[in-house]
Amino acid sequence: MNLTFLSKTDKELDAMKLQQDSNGKLARQEIKRRKMVGFCDGTNIEVIDPKAAIVEEESTVGTSPERVYAVGVRRAR
């Protein structure tokens, strides 16, 4: 195990975790280890504004457009 990853911040490890080399693997292992022991240094916490407006998108379930059939083809019922 490379002990230099113990001194890196959560934000640095998060930036390294997508690398496809040994450093990325060690960063993912360190993130996993920190989750298991419950350690968080606070550098990678996402802040959500509680007063921000909530925007909900309309659902498109069940609103398929009308189908256009070729000439001579009937719709089955």
PDB file of N, CA, C and O in Angstrom:
ATOM      1  N   MET A   1       0.845  -1.184   0.000  1.00  0.00           N
ATOM      2  CA  MET A   1       0.000   0.000   0.000  1.00  0.00           C
ATOM      3  C   MET A   1       0.887   1.243   0.000  1.00  0.00           C
ATOM      4  O   MET A   1       1.887   1.307   0.716  1.00  0.00           O
ATOM      5  N   ASN A   2       0.511   2.216  -0.804  1.00  0.00           N
ATOM      6  CA  ASN A   2       1.249   3.469  -0.887  1.00  0.00           C
ATOM      7  C   ASN A   2       0.717   4.411   0.192  1.00  0.00           C
ATOM      8  O   ASN A   2      -0.451   4.796   0.147  1.00  0.00           O
ATOM      9  N   LEU A   3       1.542   4.783   1.145  1.00  0.00           N
ATOM     10  CA  LEU A   3       1.092   5.585   2.283  1.00  0.00           C
ATOM     11  C   LEU A   3       0.865   7.047   1.934  1.00  0.00           C
ATOM     12  O   LEU A   3       0.335   7.791   2.759  1.00  0.00           O
ATOM     13  N   THR A   4       1.250   7.484   0.737  1.00  0.00           N
ATOM     14  CA  THR A   4       1.017   8.883   0.370  1.00  0.00           C
ATOM     15  C   THR A   4      -0.468   9.165   0.188  1.00  0.00           C
ATOM     16  O   THR A   4      -0.890  10.317   0.285  1.00  0.00           O
ATOM     17  N   PHE A   5      -1.269   8.130  -0.073  1.00  0.00           N
ATOM     18  CA  PHE A   5      -2.704   8.333  -0.259  1.00  0.00           C
ATOM     19  C   PHE A   5      -3.409   8.602   1.061  1.00  0.00           C
ATOM     20  O   PHE A   5      -4.527   9.119   1.061  1.00  0.00           O
ATOM     21  N   LEU A   6      -2.787   8.265   2.184  1.00  0.00           N
ATOM     22  CA  LEU A   6      -3.370   8.568   3.486  1.00  0.00           C
ATOM     23  C   LEU A   6      -3.393  10.067   3.757  1.00  0.00           C
ATOM     24  O   LEU A   6      -4.254  10.556   4.489  1.00  0.00           O
ATOM     25  N   SER A   7      -2.448  10.796   3.168  1.00  0.00           N
ATOM     26  CA  SER A   7      -2.354  12.233   3.430  1.00  0.00           C
ATOM     27  C   SER A   7      -3.144  13.074   2.427  1.00  0.00           C
ATOM     28  O   SER A   7      -3.226  14.291   2.590  1.00  0.00           O
ATOM     29  N   LYS A   8      -3.721  12.466   1.405  1.00  0.00           N
ATOM     30  CA  LYS A   8      -4.484  13.221   0.407  1.00  0.00           C
ATOM     31  C   LYS A   8      -5.882  13.540   0.940  1.00  0.00           C
ATOM     32  O   LYS A   8      -6.429  12.797   1.756  1.00  0.00           O
ATOM     33  N   THR A   9      -6.447  14.641   0.475  1.00  0.00           N
ATOM     34  CA  THR A   9      -7.792  15.022   0.890  1.00  0.00           C
ATOM     35  C   THR A   9      -8.823  14.214   0.109  1.00  0.00           C
ATOM     36  O   THR A   9      -8.505  13.582  -0.899  1.00  0.00           O
ATOM     37  N   ASP A  10     -10.055  14.247   0.591  1.00  0.00           N
ATOM     38  CA  ASP A  10     -11.136  13.539  -0.096  1.00  0.00           C
ATOM     39  C   ASP A  10     -11.339  14.075  -1.510  1.00  0.00           C
ATOM     40  O   ASP A  10     -11.625  13.309  -2.430  1.00  0.00           O
ATOM     41  N   LYS A  11     -11.193  15.374  -1.683  1.00  0.00           N
ATOM     42  CA  LYS A  11     -11.377  15.982  -3.002  1.00  0.00           C
ATOM     43  C   LYS A  11     -10.295  15.526  -3.982  1.00  0.00           C
ATOM     44  O   LYS A  11     -10.585  15.270  -5.151  1.00  0.00           O
ATOM     45  N   GLU A  12      -9.061  15.425  -3.514  1.00  0.00           N
ATOM     46  CA  GLU A  12      -7.973  14.946  -4.366  1.00  0.00           C
ATOM     47  C   GLU A  12      -8.190  13.486  -4.765  1.00  0.00           C
ATOM     48  O   GLU A  12      -7.966  13.110  -5.916  1.00  0.00           O
ATOM     49  N   LEU A  13      -8.627  12.668  -3.807  1.00  0.00           N
ATOM     50  CA  LEU A  13      -8.887  11.261  -4.102  1.00  0.00           C
ATOM     51  C   LEU A  13     -10.038  11.110  -5.081  1.00  0.00           C
ATOM     52  O   LEU A  13      -9.997  10.245  -5.956  1.00  0.00           O
ATOM     53  N   ASP A  14     -11.065  11.941  -4.945  1.00  0.00           N
ATOM     54  CA  ASP A  14     -12.200  11.883  -5.851  1.00  0.00           C
ATOM     55  C   ASP A  14     -11.789  12.229  -7.278  1.00  0.00           C
ATOM     56  O   ASP A  14     -12.301  11.645  -8.234  1.00  0.00           O
ATOM     57  N   ALA A  15     -10.875  13.168  -7.420  1.00  0.00           N
ATOM     58  CA  ALA A  15     -10.391  13.540  -8.753  1.00  0.00           C
ATOM     59  C   ALA A  15      -9.538  12.429  -9.365  1.00  0.00           C
ATOM     60  O   ALA A  15      -9.482  12.294 -10.588  1.00  0.00           O
ATOM     61  N   MET A  16      -8.881  11.642  -8.533  1.00  0.00           N
ATOM     62  CA  MET A  16      -7.988  10.594  -9.022  1.00  0.00           C
ATOM     63  C   MET A  16      -8.696   9.267  -9.271  1.00  0.00           C
ATOM     64  O   MET A  16      -8.146   8.409  -9.961  1.00  0.00           O
ATOM     65  N   LYS A  17      -9.887   9.073  -8.736  1.00  0.00           N
ATOM     66  CA  LYS A  17     -10.516   7.749  -8.758  1.00  0.00           C
ATOM     67  C   LYS A  17     -10.875   7.259 -10.159  1.00  0.00           C
ATOM     68  O   LYS A  17     -11.049   6.055 -10.346  1.00  0.00           O
ATOM     69  N   LEU A  18     -10.993   8.134 -11.138  1.00  0.00           N
ATOM     70  CA  LEU A  18     -11.354   7.720 -12.489  1.00  0.00           C
ATOM     71  C   LEU A  18     -10.151   7.345 -13.350  1.00  0.00           C
ATOM     72  O   LEU A  18     -10.318   6.905 -14.488  1.00  0.00           O
ATOM     73  N   GLN A  19      -8.948   7.514 -12.821  1.00  0.00           N
ATOM     74  CA  GLN A  19      -7.749   7.148 -13.568  1.00  0.00           C
ATOM     75  C   GLN A  19      -7.689   5.629 -13.734  1.00  0.00           C
ATOM     76  O   GLN A  19      -8.027   4.884 -12.813  1.00  0.00           O
ATOM     77  N   GLN A  20      -7.263   5.183 -14.894  1.00  0.00           N
ATOM     78  CA  GLN A  20      -7.188   3.757 -15.173  1.00  0.00           C
ATOM     79  C   GLN A  20      -5.756   3.257 -15.023  1.00  0.00           C
ATOM     80  O   GLN A  20      -5.220   2.618 -15.929  1.00  0.00           O
ATOM     81  N   ASP A  21      -5.144   3.545 -13.891  1.00  0.00           N
ATOM     82  CA  ASP A  21      -3.795   3.057 -13.610  1.00  0.00           C
ATOM     83  C   ASP A  21      -3.712   2.690 -12.129  1.00  0.00           C
ATOM     84  O   ASP A  21      -4.724   2.671 -11.429  1.00  0.00           O
ATOM     85  N   SER A  22      -2.515   2.403 -11.666  1.00  0.00           N
ATOM     86  CA  SER A  22      -2.362   1.964 -10.280  1.00  0.00           C
ATOM     87  C   SER A  22      -2.711   3.072  -9.290  1.00  0.00           C
ATOM     88  O   SER A  22      -3.197   2.784  -8.197  1.00  0.00           O
ATOM     89  N   ASN A  23      -2.473   4.335  -9.652  1.00  0.00           N
ATOM     90  CA  ASN A  23      -2.839   5.433  -8.752  1.00  0.00           C
ATOM     91  C   ASN A  23      -4.352   5.540  -8.592  1.00  0.00           C
ATOM     92  O   ASN A  23      -4.845   5.805  -7.496  1.00  0.00           O
ATOM     93  N   GLY A  24      -5.079   5.337  -9.669  1.00  0.00           N
ATOM     94  CA  GLY A  24      -6.537   5.347  -9.589  1.00  0.00           C
ATOM     95  C   GLY A  24      -7.055   4.218  -8.733  1.00  0.00           C
ATOM     96  O   GLY A  24      -7.994   4.394  -7.958  1.00  0.00           O
ATOM     97  N   LYS A  25      -6.443   3.058  -8.873  1.00  0.00           N
ATOM     98  CA  LYS A  25      -6.842   1.902  -8.068  1.00  0.00           C
ATOM     99  C   LYS A  25      -6.583   2.170  -6.585  1.00  0.00           C
ATOM    100  O   LYS A  25      -7.429   1.871  -5.742  1.00  0.00           O
ATOM    101  N   LEU A  26      -5.426   2.728  -6.270  1.00  0.00           N
ATOM    102  CA  LEU A  26      -5.113   3.034  -4.878  1.00  0.00           C
ATOM    103  C   LEU A  26      -6.025   4.124  -4.319  1.00  0.00           C
ATOM    104  O   LEU A  26      -6.382   4.093  -3.141  1.00  0.00           O
ATOM    105  N   ALA A  27      -6.400   5.082  -5.155  1.00  0.00           N
ATOM    106  CA  ALA A  27      -7.322   6.129  -4.714  1.00  0.00           C
ATOM    107  C   ALA A  27      -8.696   5.528  -4.390  1.00  0.00           C
ATOM    108  O   ALA A  27      -9.310   5.880  -3.383  1.00  0.00           O
ATOM    109  N   ARG A  28      -9.175   4.614  -5.258  1.00  0.00           N
ATOM    110  CA  ARG A  28     -10.461   3.957  -4.992  1.00  0.00           C
ATOM    111  C   ARG A  28     -10.406   3.111  -3.724  1.00  0.00           C
ATOM    112  O   ARG A  28     -11.371   3.076  -2.960  1.00  0.00           O
ATOM    113  N   GLN A  29      -9.291   2.432  -3.497  1.00  0.00           N
ATOM    114  CA  GLN A  29      -9.137   1.640  -2.280  1.00  0.00           C
ATOM    115  C   GLN A  29      -9.131   2.532  -1.039  1.00  0.00           C
ATOM    116  O   GLN A  29      -9.712   2.172  -0.015  1.00  0.00           O
ATOM    117  N   GLU A  30      -8.485   3.681  -1.122  1.00  0.00           N
ATOM    118  CA  GLU A  30      -8.432   4.597   0.023  1.00  0.00           C
ATOM    119  C   GLU A  30      -9.812   5.196   0.297  1.00  0.00           C
ATOM    120  O   GLU A  30     -10.190   5.365   1.456  1.00  0.00           O
ATOM    121  N   ILE A  31     -10.559   5.516  -0.747  1.00  0.00           N
ATOM    122  CA  ILE A  31     -11.923   6.021  -0.562  1.00  0.00           C
ATOM    123  C   ILE A  31     -12.770   4.961   0.136  1.00  0.00           C
ATOM    124  O   ILE A  31     -13.527   5.266   1.057  1.00  0.00           O
ATOM    125  N   LYS A  32     -12.635   3.726  -0.308  1.00  0.00           N
ATOM    126  CA  LYS A  32     -13.380   2.614   0.287  1.00  0.00           C
ATOM    127  C   LYS A  32     -12.994   2.430   1.756  1.00  0.00           C
ATOM    128  O   LYS A  32     -13.862   2.220   2.603  1.00  0.00           O
ATOM    129  N   ARG A  33     -11.691   2.508   2.062  1.00  0.00           N
ATOM    130  CA  ARG A  33     -11.222   2.357   3.434  1.00  0.00           C
ATOM    131  C   ARG A  33     -11.773   3.462   4.326  1.00  0.00           C
ATOM    132  O   ARG A  33     -12.189   3.211   5.456  1.00  0.00           O
ATOM    133  N   ARG A  34     -11.770   4.698   3.801  1.00  0.00           N
ATOM    134  CA  ARG A  34     -12.287   5.819   4.591  1.00  0.00           C
ATOM    135  C   ARG A  34     -13.786   5.687   4.849  1.00  0.00           C
ATOM    136  O   ARG A  34     -14.259   6.061   5.922  1.00  0.00           O
ATOM    137  N   LYS A  35     -14.534   5.162   3.888  1.00  0.00           N
ATOM    138  CA  LYS A  35     -15.963   4.941   4.099  1.00  0.00           C
ATOM    139  C   LYS A  35     -16.200   3.890   5.178  1.00  0.00           C
ATOM    140  O   LYS A  35     -17.113   4.024   5.992  1.00  0.00           O
ATOM    141  N   MET A  36     -15.366   2.833   5.182  1.00  0.00           N
ATOM    142  CA  MET A  36     -15.542   1.757   6.164  1.00  0.00           C
ATOM    143  C   MET A  36     -15.251   2.233   7.588  1.00  0.00           C
ATOM    144  O   MET A  36     -15.916   1.787   8.522  1.00  0.00           O
ATOM    145  N   VAL A  37     -14.283   3.117   7.777  1.00  0.00           N
ATOM    146  CA  VAL A  37     -13.964   3.601   9.116  1.00  0.00           C
ATOM    147  C   VAL A  37     -14.753   4.860   9.477  1.00  0.00           C
ATOM    148  O   VAL A  37     -14.705   5.312  10.621  1.00  0.00           O
ATOM    149  N   GLY A  38     -15.480   5.429   8.510  1.00  0.00           N
ATOM    150  CA  GLY A  38     -16.307   6.603   8.784  1.00  0.00           C
ATOM    151  C   GLY A  38     -15.543   7.908   8.805  1.00  0.00           C
ATOM    152  O   GLY A  38     -15.947   8.843   9.496  1.00  0.00           O
ATOM    153  N   PHE A  39     -14.458   7.994   8.073  1.00  0.00           N
ATOM    154  CA  PHE A  39     -13.648   9.211   8.052  1.00  0.00           C
ATOM    155  C   PHE A  39     -14.073  10.128   6.920  1.00  0.00           C
ATOM    156  O   PHE A  39     -14.308   9.670   5.802  1.00  0.00           O
ATOM    157  N   CYS A  40     -14.172  11.422   7.202  1.00  0.00           N
ATOM    158  CA  CYS A  40     -14.477  12.427   6.182  1.00  0.00           C
ATOM    159  C   CYS A  40     -13.778  13.717   6.592  1.00  0.00           C
ATOM    160  O   CYS A  40     -13.982  14.204   7.704  1.00  0.00           O
ATOM    161  N   ASP A  41     -12.957  14.276   5.706  1.00  0.00           N
ATOM    162  CA  ASP A  41     -12.279  15.528   6.053  1.00  0.00           C
ATOM    163  C   ASP A  41     -13.060  16.759   5.614  1.00  0.00           C
ATOM    164  O   ASP A  41     -12.642  17.882   5.897  1.00  0.00           O
ATOM    165  N   GLY A  42     -14.186  16.573   4.930  1.00  0.00           N
ATOM    166  CA  GLY A  42     -15.068  17.678   4.598  1.00  0.00           C
ATOM    167  C   GLY A  42     -14.751  18.414   3.329  1.00  0.00           C
ATOM    168  O   GLY A  42     -15.445  19.376   3.001  1.00  0.00           O
ATOM    169  N   THR A  43     -13.726  18.008   2.591  1.00  0.00           N
ATOM    170  CA  THR A  43     -13.359  18.749   1.384  1.00  0.00           C
ATOM    171  C   THR A  43     -14.200  18.358   0.179  1.00  0.00           C
ATOM    172  O   THR A  43     -14.201  19.076  -0.821  1.00  0.00           O
ATOM    173  N   ASN A  44     -14.916  17.239   0.244  1.00  0.00           N
ATOM    174  CA  ASN A  44     -15.675  16.773  -0.913  1.00  0.00           C
ATOM    175  C   ASN A  44     -17.180  16.756  -0.628  1.00  0.00           C
ATOM    176  O   ASN A  44     -17.928  16.041  -1.294  1.00  0.00           O
ATOM    177  N   ILE A  45     -17.622  17.533   0.349  1.00  0.00           N
ATOM    178  CA  ILE A  45     -19.042  17.571   0.701  1.00  0.00           C
ATOM    179  C   ILE A  45     -19.751  18.557  -0.219  1.00  0.00           C
ATOM    180  O   ILE A  45     -19.317  19.697  -0.382  1.00  0.00           O
ATOM    181  N   GLU A  46     -20.852  18.098  -0.820  1.00  0.00           N
ATOM    182  CA  GLU A  46     -21.638  18.940  -1.707  1.00  0.00           C
ATOM    183  C   GLU A  46     -22.644  19.729  -0.871  1.00  0.00           C
ATOM    184  O   GLU A  46     -23.392  19.148  -0.084  1.00  0.00           O
ATOM    185  N   VAL A  47     -22.662  21.039  -1.041  1.00  0.00           N
ATOM    186  CA  VAL A  47     -23.553  21.899  -0.276  1.00  0.00           C
ATOM    187  C   VAL A  47     -24.808  22.171  -1.097  1.00  0.00           C
ATOM    188  O   VAL A  47     -24.732  22.576  -2.257  1.00  0.00           O
ATOM    189  N   ILE A  48     -25.964  21.944  -0.478  1.00  0.00           N
ATOM    190  CA  ILE A  48     -27.242  22.168  -1.141  1.00  0.00           C
ATOM    191  C   ILE A  48     -27.936  23.332  -0.449  1.00  0.00           C
ATOM    192  O   ILE A  48     -28.079  23.338   0.773  1.00  0.00           O
ATOM    193  N   ASP A  49     -28.369  24.317  -1.233  1.00  0.00           N
ATOM    194  CA  ASP A  49     -29.052  25.480  -0.690  1.00  0.00           C
ATOM    195  C   ASP A  49     -30.493  25.105  -0.360  1.00  0.00           C
ATOM    196  O   ASP A  49     -31.253  24.761  -1.265  1.00  0.00           O
ATOM    197  N   PRO A  50     -30.892  25.162   0.922  1.00  0.00           N
ATOM    198  CA  PRO A  50     -32.258  24.769   1.282  1.00  0.00           C
ATOM    199  C   PRO A  50     -33.318  25.754   0.793  1.00  0.00           C
ATOM    200  O   PRO A  50     -34.497  25.403   0.740  1.00  0.00           O
ATOM    201  N   LYS A  51     -32.930  26.973   0.437  1.00  0.00           N
ATOM    202  CA  LYS A  51     -33.891  27.970  -0.019  1.00  0.00           C
ATOM    203  C   LYS A  51     -34.034  28.013  -1.535  1.00  0.00           C
ATOM    204  O   LYS A  51     -34.817  28.803  -2.064  1.00  0.00           O
ATOM    205  N   ALA A  52     -33.282  27.167  -2.234  1.00  0.00           N
ATOM    206  CA  ALA A  52     -33.345  27.152  -3.689  1.00  0.00           C
ATOM    207  C   ALA A  52     -34.690  26.591  -4.145  1.00  0.00           C
ATOM    208  O   ALA A  52     -35.266  25.711  -3.506  1.00  0.00           O
ATOM    209  N   ALA A  53     -35.169  27.120  -5.254  1.00  0.00           N
ATOM    210  CA  ALA A  53     -36.446  26.675  -5.795  1.00  0.00           C
ATOM    211  C   ALA A  53     -36.304  25.268  -6.374  1.00  0.00           C
ATOM    212  O   ALA A  53     -35.307  24.939  -7.016  1.00  0.00           O
ATOM    213  N   ILE A  54     -37.317  24.456  -6.132  1.00  0.00           N
ATOM    214  CA  ILE A  54     -37.310  23.084  -6.649  1.00  0.00           C
ATOM    215  C   ILE A  54     -38.009  23.091  -8.001  1.00  0.00           C
ATOM    216  O   ILE A  54     -39.156  23.517  -8.127  1.00  0.00           O
ATOM    217  N   VAL A  55     -37.291  22.610  -9.002  1.00  0.00           N
ATOM    218  CA  VAL A  55     -37.832  22.574 -10.354  1.00  0.00           C
ATOM    219  C   VAL A  55     -38.170  21.129 -10.685  1.00  0.00           C
ATOM    220  O   VAL A  55     -37.294  20.264 -10.711  1.00  0.00           O
ATOM    221  N   GLU A  56     -39.447  20.879 -10.936  1.00  0.00           N
ATOM    222  CA  GLU A  56     -39.876  19.538 -11.288  1.00  0.00           C
ATOM    223  C   GLU A  56     -40.204  19.490 -12.771  1.00  0.00           C
ATOM    224  O   GLU A  56     -40.899  20.360 -13.295  1.00  0.00           O
ATOM    225  N   GLU A  57     -39.696  18.469 -13.435  1.00  0.00           N
ATOM    226  CA  GLU A  57     -39.982  18.301 -14.848  1.00  0.00           C
ATOM    227  C   GLU A  57     -41.266  17.507 -15.007  1.00  0.00           C
ATOM    228  O   GLU A  57     -41.567  16.624 -14.203  1.00  0.00           O
ATOM    229  N   GLU A  58     -42.021  17.829 -16.052  1.00  0.00           N
ATOM    230  CA  GLU A  58     -43.250  17.098 -16.301  1.00  0.00           C
ATOM    231  C   GLU A  58     -42.935  15.695 -16.770  1.00  0.00           C
ATOM    232  O   GLU A  58     -41.997  15.480 -17.537  1.00  0.00           O
ATOM    233  N   SER A  59     -43.719  14.750 -16.308  1.00  0.00           N
ATOM    234  CA  SER A  59     -43.528  13.360 -16.690  1.00  0.00           C
ATOM    235  C   SER A  59     -44.017  13.145 -18.116  1.00  0.00           C
ATOM    236  O   SER A  59     -45.040  13.697 -18.521  1.00  0.00           O
ATOM    237  N   THR A  60     -43.284  12.344 -18.867  1.00  0.00           N
ATOM    238  CA  THR A  60     -43.680  12.032 -20.238  1.00  0.00           C
ATOM    239  C   THR A  60     -44.179  10.602 -20.362  1.00  0.00           C
ATOM    240  O   THR A  60     -44.299  10.075 -21.468  1.00  0.00           O
ATOM    241  N   VAL A  61     -44.471   9.969 -19.221  1.00  0.00           N
ATOM    242  CA  VAL A  61     -44.951   8.593 -19.227  1.00  0.00           C
ATOM    243  C   VAL A  61     -46.373   8.565 -19.779  1.00  0.00           C
ATOM    244  O   VAL A  61     -47.232   9.320 -19.323  1.00  0.00           O
ATOM    245  N   GLY A  62     -46.619   7.718 -20.738  1.00  0.00           N
ATOM    246  CA  GLY A  62     -47.952   7.567 -21.310  1.00  0.00           C
ATOM    247  C   GLY A  62     -48.333   8.623 -22.322  1.00  0.00           C
ATOM    248  O   GLY A  62     -49.500   8.701 -22.707  1.00  0.00           O
ATOM    249  N   THR A  63     -47.417   9.416 -22.756  1.00  0.00           N
ATOM    250  CA  THR A  63     -47.723  10.474 -23.724  1.00  0.00           C
ATOM    251  C   THR A  63     -46.975  10.232 -25.022  1.00  0.00           C
ATOM    252  O   THR A  63     -46.324  11.132 -25.551  1.00  0.00           O
ATOM    253  N   SER A  64     -47.070   9.026 -25.527  1.00  0.00           N
ATOM    254  CA  SER A  64     -46.381   8.733 -26.777  1.00  0.00           C
ATOM    255  C   SER A  64     -47.093   9.432 -27.932  1.00  0.00           C
ATOM    256  O   SER A  64     -48.317   9.557 -27.914  1.00  0.00           O
ATOM    257  N   PRO A  65     -46.353   9.883 -28.921  1.00  0.00           N
ATOM    258  CA  PRO A  65     -46.971  10.566 -30.058  1.00  0.00           C
ATOM    259  C   PRO A  65     -47.788   9.580 -30.900  1.00  0.00           C
ATOM    260  O   PRO A  65     -47.576   8.368 -30.850  1.00  0.00           O
ATOM    261  N   GLU A  66     -48.713  10.127 -31.663  1.00  0.00           N
ATOM    262  CA  GLU A  66     -49.518   9.277 -32.541  1.00  0.00           C
ATOM    263  C   GLU A  66     -48.626   8.612 -33.565  1.00  0.00           C
ATOM    264  O   GLU A  66     -47.709   9.226 -34.110  1.00  0.00           O
ATOM    265  N   ARG A  67     -48.907   7.362 -33.814  1.00  0.00           N
ATOM    266  CA  ARG A  67     -48.105   6.637 -34.792  1.00  0.00           C
ATOM    267  C   ARG A  67     -48.658   6.886 -36.190  1.00  0.00           C
ATOM    268  O   ARG A  67     -49.868   6.974 -36.396  1.00  0.00           O
ATOM    269  N   VAL A  68     -47.751   6.994 -37.130  1.00  0.00           N
ATOM    270  CA  VAL A  68     -48.141   7.176 -38.526  1.00  0.00           C
ATOM    271  C   VAL A  68     -47.836   5.866 -39.241  1.00  0.00           C
ATOM    272  O   VAL A  68     -46.699   5.394 -39.259  1.00  0.00           O
ATOM    273  N   TYR A  69     -48.882   5.294 -39.830  1.00  0.00           N
ATOM    274  CA  TYR A  69     -48.740   4.003 -40.495  1.00  0.00           C
ATOM    275  C   TYR A  69     -48.543   4.198 -41.986  1.00  0.00           C
ATOM    276  O   TYR A  69     -48.986   5.190 -42.565  1.00  0.00           O
ATOM    277  N   ALA A  70     -47.874   3.239 -42.592  1.00  0.00           N
ATOM    278  CA  ALA A  70     -47.658   3.278 -44.028  1.00  0.00           C
ATOM    279  C   ALA A  70     -48.983   3.073 -44.754  1.00  0.00           C
ATOM    280  O   ALA A  70     -49.957   2.592 -44.174  1.00  0.00           O
ATOM    281  N   VAL A  71     -49.003   3.442 -46.017  1.00  0.00           N
ATOM    282  CA  VAL A  71     -50.209   3.323 -46.815  1.00  0.00           C
ATOM    283  C   VAL A  71     -50.604   1.844 -46.925  1.00  0.00           C
ATOM    284  O   VAL A  71     -49.770   0.993 -47.234  1.00  0.00           O
ATOM    285  N   GLY A  72     -51.869   1.555 -46.671  1.00  0.00           N
ATOM    286  CA  GLY A  72     -52.369   0.179 -46.790  1.00  0.00           C
ATOM    287  C   GLY A  72     -52.227  -0.627 -45.489  1.00  0.00           C
ATOM    288  O   GLY A  72     -52.666  -1.777 -45.449  1.00  0.00           O
ATOM    289  N   VAL A  73     -51.647  -0.082 -44.452  1.00  0.00           N
ATOM    290  CA  VAL A  73     -51.503  -0.813 -43.190  1.00  0.00           C
ATOM    291  C   VAL A  73     -52.553  -0.293 -42.219  1.00  0.00           C
ATOM    292  O   VAL A  73     -52.692   0.914 -42.020  1.00  0.00           O
ATOM    293  N   ARG A  74     -53.292  -1.226 -41.617  1.00  0.00           N
ATOM    294  CA  ARG A  74     -54.320  -0.834 -40.656  1.00  0.00           C
ATOM    295  C   ARG A  74     -53.819  -1.044 -39.241  1.00  0.00           C
ATOM    296  O   ARG A  74     -53.018  -1.938 -38.969  1.00  0.00           O
ATOM    297  N   ARG A  75     -54.297  -0.220 -38.371  1.00  0.00           N
ATOM    298  CA  ARG A  75     -53.941  -0.341 -36.963  1.00  0.00           C
ATOM    299  C   ARG A  75     -54.732  -1.491 -36.349  1.00  0.00           C
ATOM    300  O   ARG A  75     -55.948  -1.565 -36.526  1.00  0.00           O
ATOM    301  N   ALA A  76     -54.060  -2.391 -35.629  1.00  0.00           N
ATOM    302  CA  ALA A  76     -54.725  -3.516 -35.001  1.00  0.00           C
ATOM    303  C   ALA A  76     -55.394  -3.065 -33.703  1.00  0.00           C
ATOM    304  O   ALA A  76     -54.837  -2.285 -32.931  1.00  0.00           O
ATOM    305  N   ARG A  77     -56.591  -3.574 -33.490  1.00  0.00           N
ATOM    306  CA  ARG A  77     -57.304  -3.231 -32.250  1.00  0.00           C
ATOM    307  C   ARG A  77     -57.595  -4.432 -31.447  1.00  0.00           C
ATOM    308  O   ARG A  77     -58.189  -4.328 -30.374  1.00  0.00           O
TER     309      ARG A  77
END
